[in-house]
Amino acid sequence: MSELETLREITMPVGVVLRRSPGISKWAQWSWKVIAVLPGAAPADWRVMREEDGVTEYHAATLPLTLHRKETEAYKVALAMNPPSVYVVMRPAEPDEGTRDYTIFLVTASPYEAQDYLDSGEEVVEQVPAPPGLVAWIRDFTDAHHVEDVFKKRRRDRVDTDLSEDGRGDPRVRQTADVYRAPGALKPKGTIH
């Protein structure tokens, strides 16, 4: 058994590169887009990486990317995408945070977790192509821990459908007037009209 197989989870610091460009409408001064992730990056806090023609690229944050052994199915989905991707979750910044419009909140390799944040509608989720080294790291962990679920066909209980259940209702109700009975069931059996 390899050392990787004994771990329940592994973590790698991942830097997030955010591009700020001039907005294309009068309602949005800036347009923000996550353009890359940097595996193994050092801590950063909105460090300017490049400025050119009003476009600025920031190493906005470095966050941990944690892989859990029970989520390997989700990682296989992310690896099967073209290109393999990770997801960056951002929240709108508080007004006192200056010129920063977003706070980087999470980096995940699980498209299922990213979808949960998208469903809330409060966060912005960006899909980012994963660099080859990060893809290999995720694939190695997934291969070491993934177990295919065996399909089990559910068997139904055998029920006799010919039984008459007329008048069967809530067992707590004693009055027969509270239970529907078909008019034919009210006639005594054996009488012919």
N, C-alpha and C positions, 0 to 999 in steps of 0.2 A: 504494500500500500504506500503510495507516494505521500509526501508531506501535504500537497495540495488537496488530496482526498480526505485528509483528517480535519481540515478547516471547515467550520460552519459558514464563515463569511470572510471575505478579504476586502481591503480598502486601498484605494490609490488616490492621491491628490490630483485633481484635474483642474487646470486653468480654463477660464471662459474668456474668449475674445469677442468683444462687442463692438460693432461698427455704428457710429452715429453720422448720419448724413443729413443734409438739409431736407426738410419736409417738402412734399410735392403739392400740398394744399395750404390754404390760408388758415385751416383749423389745426394743423399740426406743424409746429416749428421744426421738429426733428423727427427723423425716421431711425428707429433702432433695429438692429438685426444681429443675432448671434452668428458669427461666421466661422468659428473654429473652436476646438477644445485642445488643450495642451496637456497630454498625460505626464504625470510626475512634475508638474510645475511648482515653483516656489510660491509662497504666499504673495498676494498682490491686492492692492486696493485702488482700483481705477488708475493704474499706471498707463500713461500714454505710450503706445507702441509706434504709432505713425500718424502724421497729419499731412494732408494733401488736398488742395482745392476745396476746403470746407468740410472734408470728410476726416473724421478722427476714429482711429481704432484703439480700443482700450483693452488691457488685460484687466478686466473688471474685478474678478475674484478668483480664488482658488478654493474649491470645495471638495470634500471627499466623495468619491464614487464607490459605493459599497455594493458588493455582489453577495447575495444570500443563496445558500444551496437549495432552498425550497422554491426559488423563483427561476429555475433554469429554463422552464418552458417559455417564459417571457423573453429571456435572453436569446433563445434560439430563434424567436420571431424577429428580434432586432437584428440578429446576424444574417437572417435570410433576406433582409431588405436590400434593395439595390440603390445606393451603397449601404453597407451596414451602418447603423446609426446609434447615437445616444441622444438624450433629451435634456434640455436646459429649461428649468422652470424659473420664471421671473415674476416678481410682484411689483405693482406700481409703488414708486418710492413715496415716502412721507414728504409733505411740503417743506419740512425743515432740512431736507437732505441736499439742498442747493440745486445744481444743474443736472443731477442724476435723475433720470425719469424712472429708472427701474432698480430694484434690488435683486441680485441673483440669489435664489433661494435653494435650488436643488439641482444636482446633476444625477441622472439615472440612466441605466441601460435597459430599463423595463418599459416597453410601450404601454403595458397595462397600467402601470403607475402614472405615466404621463397622461393617459386618457382620463384617469380619475381627476387629475388637476384641470384638464381641459373641461370636463363636465361641470366643475364648480363655476366656471366663468369668471373667477376673480383673478386668476393667474394667466400669464402668457407662457405658452409652451412652444419651444422651438426645437425642431428636429435638426440635428447637426451630423454630417458624415463623420464617422469615427476614423481616426488615423490608423494605419495598419498595425502599429504596435499595440494600440488599445484593443483592436479587434482580436488580435492573437491572445491577449491577456484574458478577455472575456470568453473566447472560444475554449481556451485551456481549462478555465474554471468550470464552464458549462459541460464540457466533455467528461471531466472528472466526477461531476455530481449528478448529471441528468439520468433519470430513470423513467422509462416510458411507462405510462399508465396502461394496464391491460384492460381492454374493453370487456365489461361483464354485462351480458344481456340480462335484463331484469325479467324475472318470471312472474307472471300474474298469478294470483290466488285462483284456484279453481272454484268457481261459484256456480251453483245450480240456478240458472236463470228462469227455470220453470216454477220456482217457488212463488207463492202469492204473498206479497208484502203489503197488501191493502190494509190501510188503517195503521200502518206502522209509522210512528212519529217519535216525538221526543219522549223518552221513557219517564221523564219527570211529570208529564201531563197525564192525569188519571181520567179526565173526562173524554169520552169518545166523541163528544160534539166538537172538540177542538182539533180533531184529526180528520183529514179528508178520507172519505170512503166512497168508492165508486158506487153508483146506484144499483148496479147488478149484484154487488156484494151484500146488499141489505136484504135481499130476498133469501128466504130459507132454502137450503139445498134440498133437492128432491121434489120440490113442488113444480108442477107444469102449469102454465097459464095458456 
